[in-house]
Amino acid sequence: MNEFVEQFLLEARELIEQATGDLLALEQRANDPDKIDSAFRAFHTLKGAAGIVEFEPMARALHAVEGVLSGFRSKARPISPAIIDECLACLDQVTRWLDDMAATGELPSGADPVADAIVQRFSTSDSDASTLPVGDWLERLSAGNPGRFSEARSALRYVPHADAFFRGEDPLALIEGLRGLISIDLTLPDPAQPFDAVNPFTCAVEIIALINEDAETVKRLLSEVSDQIEVHAIDAKPQAVSDLVLSPLARSVLEAQILLLREPGPNGRAARAASAGLVSINVLHHAGLASAANSIAGALNDADATSVITAIERALQRKTDNVSSERSETARTASPAAARVLRVDTARIDTLVNLTGELTVVKNALGHLAKQAQDGLDAKGVTASLRNLQTQLDRLVGEIQGAILRIRVLPMRQMFQRFPRPVREISASVSKSIQFVIEGDDTEADTAIVESLFEPLLHVLRNAIDHGIEDSAQRMASGKPSTATIVLRAFRELDNVIVEVEDDGGGVDVDRVREVAAARGLVAADTLAGMTEADVIDLIFASGFSTAREVTDLSGRGVGMDAVRTAVGRLGGRVSIASRPKIGTVIRLTLPFTVMMTHVMTVEAAGQVFGLPLDVIVETAMIPRNLIVPIGAAAAFTWRDRTVPLVSLAASLGLSSYIADVGQARVVVTSTGGQLGAIEVERLGGRMDVMLKPMDGLLGGMKGVAGTTLLGDGRVLIVLDVQELFN
């Protein structure tokens, strides 16, 4: 892919985000002229960019939307939710085109039919157009005239200008004058509008008609209003949106998997089911049908070919309204993954250039010192000069590391602004009214952290909407407002970035969690009976756990919260949950500010060196052993008027410990998740900044280890996860 196309993809995605944000804001303030102007400019600029790269179908589709928005700029009337939905659907399709371009470096093939379908749903060239069809007008026309539809040769939709009467036009008389007219249907754009609010001087009507005349003739007879009509030949069946989502190639691949599974013979049936299921899942994810892919994944758990066949057939038969929200979520998810360009403030680049210049000076000084040593400079002079250069080098390396980290950081806004759309659609799918609030979106974190959080946070938000928030009747019965509130916030806490999702729902149903845990045998019955509420609530993170009583597209498969903990763990973070019955729930994600640099302190246990993250260390201390008291199978001591649990690092790691001082214990006091704890070690080392590498391969799932790095002498330093150590 050349740099020109890369720049187009980057700018196009930014414009999509801007347009999406403006459209969602218009849903709250439908007559906000600034937001309408901003959305119009985003579509206009996006259309121009598509024209520059000669992607004509995309430019044509965007021009149709631009025409509609232009009409609202010139009229003091609010934009309707139906139009917002259509505009967002167009942006979803543009995103899929961009993803194809990012993957192949070429303009997508077969885009014309998709663009035509979008144009059909918008006024194509009228800058004053202000209405859109709700649903497929051809289907409405067919349903309203089942006996006469077969008689017609063409179908017409006519949306007159709002000021048609002042132009001297009589839309109804114009249609009645057509030869071959079979039927006429009139529809108001807002049927619920009070009669006394109707402006009799404004033409606000949609006319759809069946005509026993060919489409080209109808277009010619209505050429004077060509910018206000759509005409379709009846025998040219419009392409279903579901077919546009699943391309012919995708459908053929899915159909081939069904043929494979229906092949007779018992041999390899389970293996064929697994293979066909995985292929189908990949195809559906590529098409943006996430929940259809999840349905097949659920069928795979049964290892039954018949279940997989049924799931694939359902995916082939899915209707548009079932996939709209998941398509938008997939589009939002795919956007950052395809972008490999990072925009950086030039001042930060200048700082890095200046530091590189200073580093070059130190390098030259080292070369000069080496020559002096070779020429016989005394050892004392060499040592003094080396110490001085080492000090300068240490300072420069630290500043360069900081400068590089500042280049890699992004504000959470880059990721947070992608959530209002899916939250809106998920809440609509479960018929719940939700106010979505974003706080602290200017909080910065490493780009790898920001770009990796969308999926886990989407799982958390889905869970909050589906499980946490009660329906309106329940909320009002308990004295709550019918509209629930979900807050997504971010803030810095020392060297960590905290992301929270808080809802004012009913909280976690602890009794229901106990019931499900017992039914599924997740915990032994006697153990479950003795667990605290906090421990029981933590069971929602268990693999496959779900309190849903039935499987839906949103929940019930048990693939949500455990995926959140796994994803956050891969980033070196942790997840916690706090819930109060009838008050609400807070899911907290604690993440490192950067995945590149970690401050650690080295300690020794059983003769081995380990690292402890410096951000969790409160203090080091020597505690007399007679003050350490056993508590059950554990131990604790009193420190600054608080009881602190104590663990032996060597014992926790299964190492034979060596006690250097029988009279006192050398401990490191830590704080994780608001709880104090102490770790007994044999020796304390120094502090250092390390580039931490997460465990991967066979050791990828190892608990208690945050990552590894290399020491100056070549040894591997294992950096421990203190939270897991205490767990």
matplotlib code that plots the C-alpha trace (Angstrom):
import matplotlib.pyplot as plt

x = [0.0, 1.4, 1.6, -1.1, -3.7, -2.5, -3.0, -6.5, -7.4, -6.2, -8.1, -11.2, -11.4, -11.0, -13.9, -16.0, -15.5, -16.3, -19.5, -20.6, -20.1, -22.1, -25.0, -25.2, -25.2, -28.0, -30.0, -30.0, -30.3, -32.0, -32.1, -28.5, -27.3, -23.6, -23.8, -25.7, -23.1, -20.2, -21.8, -22.4, -18.8, -17.5, -19.5, -18.6, -14.8, -15.1, -16.8, -14.0, -11.3, -13.1, -13.0, -9.3, -8.5, -11.1, -13.4, -16.5, -19.1, -18.1, -18.2, -21.7, -23.1, -21.7, -23.1, -26.6, -26.2, -24.6, -27.7, -30.0, -27.9, -27.7, -31.5, -31.5, -28.9, -31.4, -34.5, -35.3, -36.7, -35.2, -33.5, -35.4, -34.0, -34.7, -32.4, -29.7, -30.0, -29.5, -26.6, -24.9, -25.5, -23.8, -20.8, -20.7, -20.5, -17.8, -15.8, -16.0, -14.7, -11.8, -11.0, -10.9, -8.6, -6.3, -6.2, -5.5, -4.2, -6.7, -10.1, -12.9, -14.4, -18.2, -18.9, -21.4, -24.5, -23.9, -23.5, -26.7, -28.6, -27.4, -28.4, -31.9, -32.4, -31.5, -32.5, -29.9, -29.2, -31.6, -29.8, -33.2, -34.3, -35.3, -37.0, -36.0, -38.0, -38.5, -37.6, -37.9, -40.6, -40.9, -41.7, -44.3, -45.8, -45.9, -47.4, -50.1, -51.1, -50.6, -53.2, -52.2, -48.4, -48.1, -50.0, -47.5, -44.4, -42.8, -43.0, -42.6, -41.6, -42.1, -41.0, -41.9, -40.0, -41.3, -42.0, -43.6, -46.9, -44.9, -43.2, -46.6, -46.4, -49.3, -47.6, -50.9, -52.3, -48.9, -49.0, -52.7, -52.0, -49.7, -51.1, -51.2, -51.6, -52.7, -52.6, -51.4, -50.3, -49.8, -47.6, -46.8, -43.2, -44.4, -47.8, -47.8, -47.6, -50.6, -53.1, -52.8, -49.0, -49.3, -48.2, -50.7, -48.3, -45.6, -45.7, -44.8, -45.9, -44.4, -46.2, -45.6, -47.4, -47.7, -47.8, -48.5, -45.8, -42.1, -39.7, -37.9, -41.2, -42.2, -38.9, -39.4, -42.9, -41.7, -38.5, -39.5, -39.2, -36.5, -34.5, -37.4, -38.4, -37.2, -38.5, -37.9, -38.9, -41.0, -39.1, -35.8, -36.0, -34.0, -31.0, -31.6, -29.3, -28.5, -27.1, -25.0, -23.6, -22.9, -21.2, -21.9, -18.4, -19.1, -22.4, -20.9, -18.2, -20.9, -22.9, -19.8, -19.4, -22.9, -22.2, -19.1, -21.0, -23.7, -21.2, -22.3, -20.1, -19.3, -15.5, -14.1, -17.5, -16.5, -13.3, -15.3, -17.7, -14.8, -13.2, -16.4, -17.4, -14.1, -14.2, -17.8, -16.9, -14.1, -16.4, -19.1, -16.6, -15.2, -18.8, -19.4, -21.9, -20.4, -23.5, -24.0, -20.4, -21.0, -24.0, -21.8, -19.1, -21.8, -22.8, -19.2, -19.2, -21.7, -19.3, -22.4, -22.4, -26.2, -26.0, -23.3, -25.4, -28.4, -26.3, -24.8, -28.3, -29.6, -26.7, -27.6, -31.2, -30.6, -32.6, -31.1, -32.6, -30.9, -27.4, -27.4, -26.0, -23.4, -22.3, -21.7, -19.8, -17.6, -17.0, -16.0, -13.8, -12.0, -11.2, -8.1, -6.7, -6.4, -4.7, -0.9, -0.2, 0.4, 0.0, 2.5, 2.9, 6.0, 7.2, 7.6, 9.6, 11.8, 12.5, 13.6, 15.8, 17.5, 18.1, 19.6, 22.0, 23.1, 23.5, 25.8, 28.0, 28.3, 29.1, 31.9, 33.2, 33.4, 35.4, 37.8, 38.2, 38.9, 41.7, 43.2, 43.2, 44.9, 47.5, 48.4, 46.1, 46.3, 43.6, 42.4, 41.7, 39.9, 37.8, 36.8, 35.9, 33.9, 31.9, 31.1, 30.0, 28.0, 26.1, 25.4, 24.4, 22.1, 20.3, 20.0, 18.7, 16.1, 15.0, 14.9, 12.8, 10.4, 10.3, 9.5, 6.8, 5.2, 5.2, 3.4, 0.6, -2.9, -5.8, -8.6, -10.9, -9.5, -11.2, -14.1, -15.7, -16.4, -18.8, -21.8, -22.9, -22.9, -24.3, -27.2, -27.9, -27.5, -29.8, -32.4, -32.2, -33.2, -35.7, -33.9, -33.5, -29.9, -28.0, -24.3, -21.8, -18.1, -15.6, -11.9, -11.5, -8.4, -6.5, -3.5, -2.1, 0.2, -1.3, -1.1, -3.3, -5.8, -6.2, -6.6, -9.3, -12.3, -13.2, -13.0, -14.9, -17.5, -18.1, -18.4, -20.9, -23.0, -23.0, -24.1, -26.9, -28.2, -27.7, -27.1, -29.7, -33.3, -36.2, -38.1, -41.0, -38.7, -36.7, -39.8, -41.2, -38.0, -38.0, -35.4, -35.7, -36.8, -33.7, -30.6, -27.1, -23.9, -20.7, -17.4, -14.5, -10.7, -8.2, -4.5, -3.6, 0.2, 1.7, -1.5, -4.4, -7.8, -10.9, -14.2, -17.7, -20.3, -24.0, -27.0, -28.7, -29.7, -26.2, -24.9, -27.5, -25.3, -27.9, -28.3, -24.5, -24.4, -27.2, -25.4, -22.0, -23.5, -25.5, -22.4, -20.1, -17.7, -17.0, -17.5, -20.8, -19.0, -16.5, -19.3, -21.2, -18.2, -17.4, -17.8, -20.0, -17.0, -15.6, -19.0, -19.2, -15.7, -17.1, -18.7, -15.2, -15.0, -14.8, -18.2, -20.1, -23.4, -26.5, -28.7, -31.7, -31.8, -29.2, -29.6, -27.5, -26.3, -25.7, -26.0, -23.0, -20.6, -18.0, -18.0, -16.4, -13.8, -12.7, -12.4, -10.1, -8.0, -7.6, -6.8, -4.3, -2.5, -1.9, -0.4, -3.6, -6.3, -10.0, -12.1, -15.8, -17.7, -21.4, -24.2, -27.7, -30.2, -27.6, -25.3, -22.0, -18.6, -16.2, -12.6, -9.8, -6.4, -3.8, -0.1, 0.4, 2.8, 3.6, 7.1, 8.7, 8.3, 10.0, 11.0, 12.9, 14.9, 14.7, 16.2, 14.5, 16.2, 19.2, 17.2, 16.6, 13.1, 11.5, 8.6, 6.8, 7.8, 4.4, 2.9, 5.7, 4.8, 7.9, 10.6, 11.0, 12.7, 10.1, 11.0, 9.9, 8.3, 5.8, 4.7, 1.8, 0.1, -3.5, -4.7, -2.4, -1.1, 0.8, 0.4, 2.0, 1.0, 2.4, 1.6, -1.5, -2.7, -2.8, -0.8, -0.9, 2.6, 3.7, 7.1, 8.2, 10.3, 7.5, 4.9, 7.1, 7.8, 11.5, 13.6, 14.2, 17.3, 16.8, 19.8, 18.5, 16.4, 15.6, 14.1, 12.2, 13.1, 9.7, 8.4, 5.1, 2.8, -0.6, -2.7, -6.4, -6.5, -5.3, -2.0, 0.2, 3.8, 6.3, 9.2, 12.4, 16.0, 17.7, 16.8, 18.4, 18.3, 15.8, 15.8, 13.8, 13.2, 11.5, 9.0, 8.2, 5.0, 5.1, 4.1, 4.1, 3.8, 4.2, 1.6, -1.0, 1.3, -0.2, 1.8, 4.3, 3.9, 6.7, 10.5, 13.5, 17.2, 19.7, 23.0, 24.9, 22.6, 20.4, 16.6, 14.7, 11.2, 8.9, 6.2, 2.5, 2.0, -1.8, -1.7, 0.9, -1.4, -4.4]
y = [0.0, 3.4, 6.3, 8.2, 5.5, 5.1, 8.8, 8.5, 5.6, 7.5, 10.7, 8.8, 7.0, 10.3, 11.7, 8.7, 9.1, 12.8, 12.2, 9.4, 11.6, 14.4, 12.1, 10.6, 14.1, 15.0, 12.2, 14.1, 17.6, 17.0, 20.7, 21.6, 23.5, 23.2, 19.4, 19.3, 21.5, 19.4, 16.1, 17.6, 18.8, 15.4, 13.6, 16.3, 16.0, 12.2, 12.3, 14.5, 12.2, 9.2, 11.2, 11.9, 8.1, 7.5, 5.4, 6.4, 4.1, 5.4, 9.0, 8.4, 6.9, 9.7, 12.3, 10.9, 11.4, 14.8, 15.9, 14.9, 16.6, 19.7, 19.9, 20.0, 22.8, 25.0, 24.1, 24.8, 21.3, 18.5, 15.6, 12.3, 9.1, 7.2, 9.5, 9.2, 5.4, 5.5, 7.8, 5.6, 2.5, 4.3, 5.0, 1.3, 0.4, 2.9, 1.4, -2.0, -0.6, 1.0, -2.3, -4.0, -1.4, -1.7, -5.4, -5.5, -2.1, -2.0, -0.4, -2.9, -4.8, -5.2, -1.9, -0.6, -2.6, -1.7, 2.0, 1.8, 0.3, 3.2, 5.8, 4.3, 5.1, 8.7, 11.6, 11.4, 15.0, 17.4, 19.6, 20.5, 16.8, 16.3, 13.0, 9.3, 6.2, 4.2, 0.6, -0.7, 1.2, -1.5, -4.0, -1.7, -1.2, -4.9, -5.7, -3.1, -4.2, -8.0, -8.6, -5.9, -5.9, -8.6, -6.4, -3.6, -3.1, -0.4, 1.1, 4.7, 6.7, 10.5, 12.8, 16.4, 19.4, 21.0, 24.2, 22.4, 24.4, 27.7, 26.4, 25.9, 22.1, 19.8, 16.4, 14.4, 15.7, 15.0, 11.3, 10.9, 12.0, 9.1, 6.5, 2.9, 4.0, 1.1, 2.3, 5.3, 5.2, 8.4, 8.5, 11.3, 11.4, 11.7, 10.1, 10.9, 14.6, 16.4, 17.8, 21.4, 21.2, 20.5, 23.4, 23.5, 25.5, 22.8, 19.7, 16.9, 13.7, 10.6, 9.2, 5.6, 4.1, 1.0, 1.7, -0.6, 1.1, 0.4, 2.3, 4.3, 5.7, 6.7, 8.5, 10.3, 11.4, 12.7, 14.3, 17.7, 16.2, 13.7, 14.8, 13.8, 10.4, 6.8, 4.3, 0.6, -2.1, -4.7, -7.6, -6.2, -7.5, -5.1, -6.7, -7.5, -5.8, -9.1, -10.2, -7.1, -8.0, -11.5, -11.3, -14.0, -15.4, -15.5, -17.2, -19.8, -20.6, -21.1, -23.2, -25.3, -26.0, -27.3, -29.7, -30.9, -31.6, -33.4, -35.8, -39.3, -41.5, -41.4, -41.2, -37.8, -36.2, -34.3, -33.1, -31.9, -30.1, -28.3, -27.4, -26.2, -24.3, -22.4, -21.5, -20.2, -18.2, -16.5, -15.7, -14.2, -12.1, -10.8, -9.8, -8.1, -10.6, -11.1, -12.7, -15.1, -16.2, -16.6, -18.8, -21.2, -21.1, -22.2, -25.0, -26.1, -26.7, -29.6, -31.2, -32.0, -31.5, -31.1, -28.2, -26.5, -27.0, -25.4, -22.4, -21.8, -22.0, -19.5, -17.2, -17.4, -16.5, -13.6, -10.4, -6.9, -5.7, -8.6, -7.6, -3.8, -3.3, -6.0, -4.7, -1.3, -2.8, -4.8, -1.7, 0.2, -2.7, -3.0, 0.6, 1.0, -2.4, -1.4, 1.9, 1.6, 5.3, 7.3, 11.1, 12.8, 16.4, 17.8, 19.3, 15.8, 14.8, 17.9, 16.9, 13.4, 14.9, 17.2, 14.3, 12.2, 15.0, 15.1, 11.3, 11.6, 14.0, 11.5, 8.7, 10.9, 11.6, 7.9, 7.4, 10.1, 8.6, 5.2, 6.7, 8.5, 5.2, 3.5, 6.3, 5.7, 7.9, 6.9, 4.6, 7.2, 9.7, 7.1, 6.1, 9.6, 10.4, 7.2, 8.0, 11.4, 10.0, 7.3, 9.9, 11.8, 8.7, 7.6, 10.9, 10.9, 7.3, 8.2, 11.3, 9.4, 6.7, 9.3, 11.0, 7.8, 6.9, 10.3, 9.7, 6.4, 7.7, 8.4, 10.0, 7.6, 9.7, 7.8, 4.7, 6.1, 8.0, 4.6, 3.4, 5.7, 4.0, 0.4, 1.4, 3.1, 0.1, -2.5, -0.7, -0.3, -4.1, -4.9, -1.9, -0.1, 3.6, 4.5, 7.7, 7.1, 9.4, 9.6, 11.1, 11.6, 10.9, 13.1, 10.6, 9.3, 5.8, 3.8, 3.3, -0.5, -0.1, 2.2, 0.2, -3.1, -2.0, -1.8, -5.4, -6.0, -2.8, -3.6, -6.9, -5.0, -2.5, -5.3, -7.1, -3.8, -3.2, -6.8, -7.9, -4.9, -2.4, -3.3, -2.6, 0.7, -0.8, -2.4, 0.8, 3.0, 0.4, 0.7, 4.5, 5.0, 7.1, 5.1, 6.1, 4.3, 5.8, 4.1, 6.0, 5.2, 7.0, 7.0, 8.5, 8.2, 6.6, 6.7, 4.8, 3.1, 4.0, 3.2, 2.6, 2.1, 1.2, 2.2, 1.5, 2.4, -0.9, -3.7, -4.9, -8.4, -11.0, -13.0, -15.7, -16.2, -16.5, -19.1, -21.0, -21.1, -21.9, -24.8, -26.1, -26.1, -27.5, -24.6, -24.8, -27.5, -27.1, -26.8, -24.3, -22.3, -22.1, -20.6, -18.0, -14.3, -12.2, -10.7, -14.1, -15.2, -12.1, -12.9, -16.1, -14.2, -14.1, -17.9, -19.4, -20.2, -18.6, -16.8, -16.0, -15.5, -17.8, -18.1, -17.6, -14.5, -12.6, -10.5, -13.0, -16.5, -18.1, -17.4, -15.8, -12.3, -11.5, -14.2, -12.8, -9.4, -10.7, -12.6, -9.6, -7.2, -9.7, -9.8, -6.1, -6.5, -5.3, -6.7, -6.5, -6.0, -5.6, -3.8, -4.2, -3.0, -4.6, -2.2, 0.5, -0.6, -2.1, -0.8, -2.8, -1.5, -2.1, -1.3, -1.0, 0.0, 3.4, 1.8, -1.7, -0.7, 0.6, -0.7, 0.5, -2.5, -3.3, -6.5, -8.9, -12.3, -15.5, -18.9, -17.5, -16.3, -12.8, -11.5, -8.2, -6.5, -3.6, -0.4, 1.1, -1.4, -1.1, 1.1, 0.5, -2.0, -2.9, -5.3, -6.9, -8.9, -12.5, -12.5, -9.9, -12.2, -14.3, -17.2, -16.8, -20.2, -21.4, -17.8, -15.2, -11.5, -8.7, -5.2, -2.4, 1.3, 0.2, -2.0, -5.8, -6.8, -10.4, -11.8, -14.4, -15.9, -15.3, -18.5, -20.6, -19.1, -20.0, -23.5, -22.8, -23.9, -20.8, -19.7, -17.5, -15.2, -13.6, -15.8, -12.8, -10.5, -10.8, -8.6, -7.6, -5.6, -3.9, -3.6, -2.2, -3.7, -3.1, -1.0, -3.9, -4.0, -7.1, -8.0, -10.3, -11.8, -11.8, -12.7, -9.7, -6.4, -5.3, -2.0, -0.2, -0.2, 0.6, -2.4, -3.1, -5.8, -8.6, -10.6, -14.3, -16.1, -19.5, -22.4, -20.0, -17.5, -18.5, -18.6, -16.9, -14.7, -13.5, -10.0, -10.6, -10.9, -8.8, -9.3, -8.1, -6.5, -9.7, -11.6, -13.3, -13.4, -11.4, -12.6, -9.7, -10.9, -10.0, -9.1, -9.3, -12.9, -13.7, -12.9, -14.5]
z = [0.0, -0.9, 1.5, -0.3, 0.4, 4.0, 4.5, 3.0, 5.3, 8.4, 7.6, 6.5, 9.9, 11.7, 9.7, 10.4, 14.1, 13.9, 11.9, 14.2, 17.3, 15.7, 14.7, 18.2, 19.6, 17.3, 18.7, 22.1, 20.5, 17.2, 16.2, 17.0, 13.9, 14.9, 15.0, 11.7, 10.1, 11.6, 10.4, 6.9, 6.7, 7.7, 5.0, 2.5, 3.2, 3.2, -0.2, -1.5, -0.2, -1.9, -5.1, -4.8, -4.6, -7.4, -5.3, -7.1, -5.4, -2.0, -3.2, -4.7, -1.5, 0.6, -1.8, -1.2, 2.6, 2.1, 0.1, 3.0, 5.6, 3.5, 3.5, 7.3, 7.4, 5.6, 7.6, 11.2, 11.8, 13.9, 12.2, 12.8, 14.5, 11.2, 9.3, 12.0, 11.7, 8.0, 8.2, 10.7, 8.6, 5.7, 7.9, 8.8, 5.1, 4.5, 7.4, 5.8, 2.6, 4.4, 6.2, 2.8, 1.4, 4.5, 4.1, 0.3, -0.6, -3.5, -4.0, -3.0, -5.9, -6.2, -4.4, -6.9, -5.9, -2.3, -3.1, -5.2, -2.3, -0.1, -2.7, -3.0, 0.6, 0.3, -1.9, -4.6, -5.7, -4.0, -1.5, 0.1, 0.7, 4.2, 4.5, 4.3, 4.0, 7.1, 6.2, 2.7, 0.9, -1.8, 0.9, 2.4, -1.0, -1.7, 1.7, 1.3, -2.2, -2.2, -4.9, -7.3, -6.9, -9.6, -12.1, -11.9, -14.1, -12.0, -8.5, -7.7, -4.6, -4.7, -1.9, -3.0, -1.9, 1.4, -0.6, -3.5, -3.3, -3.5, -6.6, -8.3, -8.1, -7.3, -6.4, -6.1, -9.4, -11.1, -10.0, -10.8, -14.4, -15.0, -17.4, -16.1, -12.5, -10.3, -6.7, -4.6, -0.9, 1.0, 4.2, 6.6, 7.8, 11.4, 11.8, 15.5, 15.0, 16.5, 13.9, 15.2, 14.7, 11.0, 8.8, 5.9, 3.7, 3.8, 1.7, 4.1, 2.4, 0.9, -2.2, -3.3, -6.2, -8.5, -12.2, -15.2, -17.2, -17.6, -15.3, -18.0, -19.3, -15.8, -15.3, -18.6, -17.7, -14.3, -15.5, -14.1, -10.6, -11.3, -8.2, -6.0, -7.2, -7.1, -9.7, -9.7, -12.2, -10.5, -12.1, -10.8, -7.3, -5.0, -3.4, 0.3, 2.7, 4.3, 0.9, 0.9, 4.3, 3.2, -0.2, -2.8, -2.1, 1.7, 1.2, -1.1, 1.5, 4.2, 1.9, 1.2, 4.9, 5.1, 2.2, 4.0, 7.2, 5.3, 3.7, 4.7, 6.9, 10.7, 10.3, 11.2, 11.8, 14.9, 13.2, 10.2, 12.5, 14.2, 10.9, 9.2, 12.3, 12.5, 8.8, 9.2, 12.3, 10.4, 7.4, 9.7, 11.6, 8.3, 7.3, 10.6, 12.0, 15.4, 17.1, 14.3, 14.7, 18.4, 17.7, 15.7, 18.5, 20.9, 18.6, 18.4, 22.2, 21.5, 19.0, 17.0, 13.2, 13.1, 15.6, 13.5, 10.3, 12.0, 13.2, 9.7, 8.1, 10.6, 9.7, 6.0, 6.8, 9.2, 8.6, 8.5, 11.8, 13.7, 12.5, 12.5, 15.9, 15.7, 12.3, 13.8, 16.8, 14.4, 12.3, 15.4, 16.5, 13.2, 12.8, 15.0, 14.1, 10.5, 11.3, 11.7, 11.7, 14.9, 14.9, 17.1, 18.3, 16.5, 19.8, 21.1, 18.0, 18.4, 22.0, 20.9, 18.2, 20.7, 23.1, 20.3, 19.6, 23.2, 23.1, 20.1, 22.1, 24.9, 22.4, 20.9, 24.4, 25.1, 21.9, 22.9, 26.4, 24.9, 22.7, 25.8, 27.7, 24.8, 24.7, 28.4, 30.4, 34.1, 35.5, 38.0, 35.3, 33.1, 36.1, 36.9, 33.3, 32.9, 36.0, 34.7, 31.3, 32.9, 34.9, 31.7, 29.8, 32.6, 32.5, 28.7, 28.5, 31.1, 29.2, 25.9, 27.5, 28.8, 25.4, 23.6, 26.0, 25.5, 21.8, 22.3, 24.6, 23.4, 25.2, 26.2, 24.0, 21.0, 22.3, 24.5, 21.6, 19.9, 22.7, 22.5, 19.2, 20.4, 23.8, 22.0, 19.8, 22.6, 24.9, 22.1, 21.4, 25.0, 25.3, 28.1, 28.4, 29.2, 29.7, 28.8, 30.5, 29.7, 32.2, 32.1, 28.4, 28.3, 30.5, 28.6, 28.4, 26.1, 22.6, 23.1, 26.2, 24.6, 21.4, 23.3, 25.7, 23.3, 23.3, 27.1, 27.8, 25.3, 27.1, 30.4, 28.9, 27.4, 30.8, 32.5, 30.1, 29.9, 33.5, 35.6, 34.5, 35.4, 33.0, 33.4, 35.3, 37.9, 38.3, 38.8, 41.3, 43.4, 43.3, 40.6, 37.5, 34.5, 32.6, 33.9, 33.9, 32.9, 33.5, 31.7, 33.3, 33.4, 35.7, 36.7, 40.1, 40.6, 37.7, 36.9, 34.6, 36.1, 33.9, 35.5, 34.3, 36.8, 36.6, 38.8, 38.3, 40.7, 41.5, 41.3, 42.4, 44.8, 45.5, 41.7, 41.4, 44.1, 42.5, 39.1, 40.6, 42.5, 39.5, 37.3, 39.9, 39.7, 43.5, 46.0, 47.9, 51.3, 49.9, 48.3, 51.6, 53.4, 50.7, 51.4, 49.1, 47.5, 46.7, 45.3, 43.1, 41.8, 40.3, 37.5, 36.0, 35.8, 32.3, 30.8, 33.7, 33.0, 35.1, 32.0, 32.0, 28.2, 25.4, 23.4, 20.9, 23.8, 26.6, 28.0, 26.5, 29.3, 27.1, 28.6, 31.9, 31.8, 28.4, 30.1, 32.8, 30.3, 28.0, 30.8, 32.3, 29.0, 29.3, 32.7, 34.5, 36.7, 37.1, 40.2, 40.9, 43.6, 43.9, 46.2, 46.0, 44.4, 44.2, 41.3, 40.3, 39.5, 37.3, 37.7, 35.3, 36.8, 34.0, 33.7, 32.2, 29.7, 28.6, 27.7, 30.9, 34.5, 37.7, 39.8, 43.0, 43.1, 46.0, 46.8, 47.9, 48.2, 46.4, 43.3, 42.3, 41.6, 40.8, 42.5, 40.8, 42.5, 42.3, 44.7, 47.3, 50.3, 52.5, 53.5, 57.1, 59.6, 61.8, 65.0, 64.6, 68.0, 66.7, 63.8, 64.9, 63.2, 62.0, 60.8, 58.1, 57.5, 59.5, 60.3, 62.2, 63.4, 61.4, 62.1, 64.0, 61.2, 60.9, 57.8, 56.4, 55.7, 53.1, 52.5, 49.0, 49.0, 50.4, 48.0, 45.0, 46.4, 47.0, 50.0, 52.0, 53.8, 56.9, 57.3, 60.5, 62.9, 65.1, 62.5, 59.2, 56.3, 54.7, 51.8, 52.6, 49.5, 48.7, 45.9, 45.4, 48.5, 50.7, 52.6, 52.5, 53.3, 51.6, 53.5, 51.4, 52.2, 50.7, 49.2, 45.9, 44.0, 41.9, 38.1, 35.1, 32.9, 29.6, 30.6, 28.3, 29.1, 29.4, 26.2, 24.6, 27.1, 30.0, 28.7, 31.3, 34.3, 37.4, 39.7, 37.0, 35.4, 32.9, 32.5, 31.5, 31.2, 33.9, 33.0, 33.6, 31.2, 33.8, 33.4, 36.0, 36.7, 37.8, 40.1, 40.1, 43.7, 43.6, 42.3, 44.8, 47.7, 45.9]

ax = plt.figure().add_subplot(projection="3d")
ax.plot(x, y, z, "-o")
ax.set_aspect("equal")
plt.show()
